[in-house]
Amino acid sequence: MATRRTYGGADPVSGIDNVDVLASLLDIHRLRTVVAGRVDLTPPWRVDAKPTGLLAILVQAAGHSHLVPRDHGGEPVVLGPGDLVVYLRDAGGYLHDGSNPTTPTWQFKLPPEVAAAPAPLRLAQGEPVTSFVCCMMQWGDAPRAPLLDSLPPLIHISAQDAAMSGQIGRVADMMVAESATPGPAGTRLLSRLAEALLILVLREQAHDLSGRPGLRALSDPLVAPAIKAMHADPGSRWSVASLAATCGLSRSAFAARFTDVVGQTPLSYLSDWRMATATKLLGTTDTTVDLIAEEVGYRSEAAFRRAFGAALNCTPREFRSRRRQEDRVPPR
């Protein structure tokens, strides 16, 4: 079992304790709410949705819903009042009232274009028996983020779960209350609440005890300092040995622990984070490509361009042009 040691009596993680890895991951991925609102239904009902790849958050307000995602082995997830589901990348499927009608009564379709503000979502059919609040967010075009990609595709938190007695439950209740009697800018408020709910759920996942690699690395004292160091200074000439030193471990013990907890090797993670940082710099600054290459740790612009093309299937210039065109939509 790996144990932490210090080198020369100094704290190897001095100066990086304030690095917020989760915040930097969310900043890179630039989530944007596409649609948010409340759905009220009377039985029999079935709502079908084609795959969107969006992040979906659903809070059950009243009644029961049976969620049948395409990528969940066909087993329905039954939601009761107060239950919460986070679907990290919607692969399609359908919701029904428990009677499982053979044909859909409603077909969910996204707006044709992502607008500056989230579109309201409302379905109503008579006096409602079932109600849920739904918010769908679009991921940005940053490269893969292993700490997020390793999460289960569908996270279900029951109203009886201990996590719902804290902030998660209070924010979910606020979403339900706002959706029932929306005030001015209600859709935007739902969007903000959904973002807060997502952060709280991801925090909860950082303390997951299932052994699944991913966000639990952020709460692992034998790995987290190295991740913070890479996020704080991706351009540094990190090696496995120097990263191990930030955690107070031997090279071999660190490499084994990191791979087990994160789900990839330290240098593979570093390469992914460098590309993610480069996409942010390309999209938010006018810094030239050669300087960005240097800032994220590449000795030559040519090496950076090759790595960037392999990771994102486009050149840095093409990425910058596409990002700026997307950003002509004013922020919410």
C-alpha positions in Angstrom: 0.0 0.0 0.0 1.3 3.4 -0.9 2.2 5.8 1.9 3.2 9.4 1.6 6.6 10.7 2.5 8.3 14.1 2.4 11.5 15.1 0.7 14.0 17.2 2.5 11.5 18.1 5.2 9.6 20.4 2.7 6.0 20.2 1.8 5.9 19.0 -1.8 2.5 20.5 -2.5 3.2 24.0 -1.1 1.6 26.7 -3.3 -1.0 24.5 -5.1 -3.4 23.7 -2.4 -5.8 26.5 -3.7 -6.0 25.0 -7.2 -9.7 24.1 -7.9 -9.5 21.1 -10.3 -13.2 20.6 -10.6 -13.8 24.3 -11.5 -11.1 24.2 -14.1 -12.6 21.1 -15.7 -16.0 22.8 -15.9 -14.5 26.0 -17.3 -12.8 24.0 -20.0 -16.0 22.3 -21.0 -18.2 25.4 -21.1 -21.6 23.9 -20.4 -24.4 25.9 -21.9 -28.1 25.3 -21.1 -30.2 24.5 -24.2 -33.6 23.9 -22.7 -35.0 24.0 -19.1 -38.5 23.7 -17.7 -41.2 21.6 -16.1 -43.2 18.8 -17.7 -46.7 17.9 -16.5 -48.3 14.8 -17.7 -51.4 12.6 -17.3 -51.4 8.8 -17.9 -51.0 7.0 -20.2 -47.9 8.8 -21.4 -44.6 8.1 -22.9 -41.9 10.7 -24.0 -39.3 9.5 -26.5 -36.0 11.2 -27.1 -33.4 10.6 -29.8 -29.7 10.6 -28.7 -28.5 14.2 -28.2 -25.2 13.8 -26.4 -26.3 16.5 -24.0 -26.0 16.5 -20.3 -29.5 16.1 -18.8 -30.7 16.8 -15.2 -34.1 15.6 -14.2 -35.8 16.2 -10.8 -39.0 14.3 -10.2 -41.5 16.8 -8.7 -44.7 14.6 -8.4 -45.8 11.1 -9.3 -43.5 8.5 -10.8 -41.5 8.2 -14.0 -39.8 5.2 -15.5 -36.7 6.2 -17.4 -35.4 3.7 -20.0 -32.1 4.9 -21.4 -30.7 3.2 -24.4 -27.3 2.6 -22.9 -28.4 1.3 -19.5 -29.0 -2.3 -20.4 -32.7 -1.8 -21.0 -33.4 -1.7 -17.2 -35.7 1.1 -16.2 -34.8 3.6 -13.5 -37.9 4.3 -11.4 -38.1 7.9 -10.1 -40.3 8.9 -7.2 -41.0 12.4 -5.9 -37.8 14.2 -5.0 -35.6 11.8 -6.9 -32.8 13.2 -9.1 -31.1 11.9 -12.2 -28.0 13.2 -13.9 -27.4 11.8 -17.4 -23.9 12.9 -18.4 -24.3 12.2 -22.1 -27.8 11.5 -23.3 -27.8 8.5 -25.5 -31.6 8.6 -26.0 -34.3 6.4 -24.7 -37.7 7.2 -23.2 -39.7 8.0 -20.1 -43.1 6.5 -19.3 -45.7 6.4 -16.6 -45.2 2.7 -15.6 -47.7 1.3 -18.1 -45.0 1.3 -20.8 -47.1 2.3 -23.8 -45.9 0.8 -27.1 -46.0 4.1 -28.9 -44.9 7.6 -27.7 -47.5 10.2 -26.8 -44.8 12.9 -27.0 -41.6 13.2 -28.9 -38.9 15.4 -27.4 -37.0 17.5 -29.9 -34.3 20.1 -29.3 -34.5 23.6 -30.6 -32.9 23.8 -34.1 -30.2 26.2 -32.8 -28.6 26.9 -29.5 -29.9 30.3 -28.4 -28.4 32.9 -26.2 -30.8 31.9 -23.4 -32.2 28.5 -22.6 -35.6 27.7 -24.2 -38.5 27.0 -21.9 -39.7 23.4 -21.8 -43.4 22.8 -21.2 -45.7 19.8 -21.9 -49.2 19.7 -20.4 -52.1 17.4 -21.0 -55.1 17.8 -18.7 -54.7 17.7 -14.9 -51.2 16.5 -14.2 -50.5 13.3 -12.3 -46.8 13.3 -13.0 -44.4 16.3 -13.0 -40.7 16.6 -13.4 -38.2 19.4 -14.0 -35.7 18.9 -16.8 -32.6 20.9 -17.8 -30.4 19.9 -20.7 -26.9 21.3 -21.3 -24.5 21.3 -24.2 -20.9 20.2 -23.6 -18.2 22.4 -25.2 -15.8 21.0 -27.8 -12.8 20.5 -25.5 -11.0 17.2 -25.7 -11.8 14.3 -23.3 -11.5 14.8 -19.6 -10.8 11.5 -18.0 -12.0 12.5 -14.5 -15.4 13.3 -16.0 -15.5 10.6 -18.7 -14.9 7.9 -16.0 -18.2 8.8 -14.2 -21.1 6.5 -14.6 -23.3 7.6 -17.6 -26.3 7.8 -15.3 -26.3 9.0 -11.7 -29.6 8.3 -9.8 -29.9 9.8 -6.3 -33.1 8.8 -4.5 -35.0 11.2 -2.3 -34.2 8.8 0.6 -30.5 9.0 -0.1 -28.4 10.8 2.6 -27.0 13.2 0.0 -30.5 14.6 -0.5 -30.7 15.8 3.0 -28.1 18.5 2.4 -27.4 21.0 -0.3 -28.4 18.7 -3.2 -31.9 18.3 -1.8 -32.3 22.0 -1.1 -31.3 23.0 -4.6 -33.5 20.3 -6.1 -36.4 21.7 -4.0 -35.7 25.2 -5.3 -35.9 23.9 -8.9 -39.2 22.3 -8.3 -40.6 25.4 -6.5 -39.5 27.7 -9.3 -40.8 25.5 -12.0 -44.2 25.3 -10.4 -44.6 29.1 -10.2 -42.0 30.6 -12.5 -41.2 34.3 -12.0 -39.3 36.7 -14.3 -36.3 35.1 -15.9 -37.5 31.8 -14.5 -35.9 29.7 -17.2 -32.6 31.3 -16.6 -32.9 30.7 -12.9 -33.7 27.0 -13.5 -30.5 26.9 -15.6 -28.4 28.4 -12.8 -29.9 26.0 -10.2 -29.2 23.1 -12.5 -25.6 24.1 -12.8 -25.3 24.3 -9.0 -27.0 20.9 -8.7 -24.5 19.5 -11.1 -21.5 20.8 -9.2 -22.9 19.4 -5.9 -23.5 16.0 -7.5 -19.9 16.0 -8.9 -18.6 16.9 -5.5 -20.5 13.9 -4.1 -18.9 11.7 -6.8 -15.5 12.8 -5.6 -16.1 10.8 -2.4 -17.5 7.7 -4.2 -16.4 4.5 -2.5 -17.2 2.1 -5.3 -13.6 2.0 -6.5 -14.5 3.4 -9.9 -11.6 5.6 -11.3 -12.4 9.2 -11.9 -13.3 12.1 -9.7 -12.5 10.2 -6.5 -8.9 11.1 -7.4 -9.6 14.7 -6.2 -10.1 13.4 -2.6 -7.1 11.0 -2.7 -4.2 12.6 -0.8 -1.7 10.4 -2.6 -2.8 11.6 -6.1 -4.6 14.9 -5.8 -1.4 17.0 -5.3 -0.1 15.8 -8.7 -3.3 16.6 -10.5 -3.4 20.1 -8.9 0.2 20.6 -10.0 -0.6 19.7 -13.6 -3.6 22.0 -13.6 -1.7 24.9 -12.0 1.3 24.6 -14.5 0.6 22.4 -17.5 3.7 23.9 -19.3 6.2 22.7 -16.7 8.5 19.8 -17.9 6.7 17.3 -15.7 8.0 13.7 -15.4 6.6 10.8 -13.5 9.4 11.3 -10.9 8.7 15.0 -10.4 4.9 14.4 -10.1 5.6 11.6 -7.7 7.6 14.1 -5.6 4.6 16.4 -5.3 2.7 13.6 -3.6 5.6 12.3 -1.5 5.7 8.9 -3.2 8.3 6.9 -5.0 8.0 6.9 -8.8 6.7 3.3 -9.0 4.2 3.6 -6.2 2.9 6.9 -7.6 2.5 5.6 -11.1 0.5 2.6 -9.9 -1.7 4.6 -7.6 -2.4 7.3 -10.2 -3.4 4.8 -12.9 -5.7 3.0 -10.5 -7.4 6.0 -9.1 -7.6 8.2 -12.3 -7.9 5.6 -14.9 -4.9 6.5 -17.0 -1.2 7.1 -16.6 0.2 10.4 -15.2 1.7 11.5 -18.5 -1.4 10.5 -20.5 -3.4 12.7 -18.2 -0.9 15.5 -18.5 -1.1 15.3 -22.3 -4.9 15.5 -22.2 -4.9 18.5 -19.8 -2.4 20.3 -22.0 -4.7 20.0 -25.0 -7.7 21.1 -22.9 -5.8 24.2 -21.7 -4.8 24.9 -25.3 -8.4 24.9 -26.4 -9.2 27.4 -23.7 -6.4 29.7 -24.7 -7.3 29.5 -28.4 -10.9 30.3 -27.6 -10.5 33.1 -25.1 -7.3 34.9 -26.1 -5.5 36.3 -29.1 -2.2 34.5 -28.1 -0.4 33.2 -31.1 -0.2 29.4 -31.7 3.5 29.3 -31.1 3.2 31.0 -27.7 0.3 28.7 -26.7 2.4 25.7 -27.7 5.2 26.9 -25.3 2.7 27.7 -22.5 1.3 24.2 -22.5 4.7 22.5 -22.5 5.6 21.8 -26.2 9.1 22.6 -27.3 8.1 23.3 -30.9 5.0 24.6 -32.6 5.1 21.7 -35.1 5.0 19.1 -32.3 2.0 21.0 -30.7 0.1 21.1 -34.0 0.6 17.4 -34.5 -0.6 16.6 -31.0 -3.6 19.0 -31.3 -4.7 17.5 -34.6 -4.5 14.0 -33.2 -6.6 15.1 -30.2 -9.2 17.3 -31.9 -9.1 16.3 -35.5 -8.5 19.9 -36.6 -5.8 22.5 -36.7 -5.5 25.1 -33.9 -6.4 27.8 -36.3 -9.6 25.9 -37.4 -10.5 25.4 -33.8 -10.1 29.1 -33.0 -12.2 30.1 -35.9 -15.0 27.7 -35.0 -15.0 28.7 -31.4 -15.3 32.4 -32.2 -18.1 31.8 -34.6 -20.0 29.9 -31.8 -19.3 32.7 -29.4 -21.0 35.2 -31.6 -24.1 34.1 -29.7 -24.1 36.4 -26.7 -23.6 34.8 -23.3 -26.6 34.0 -21.1 
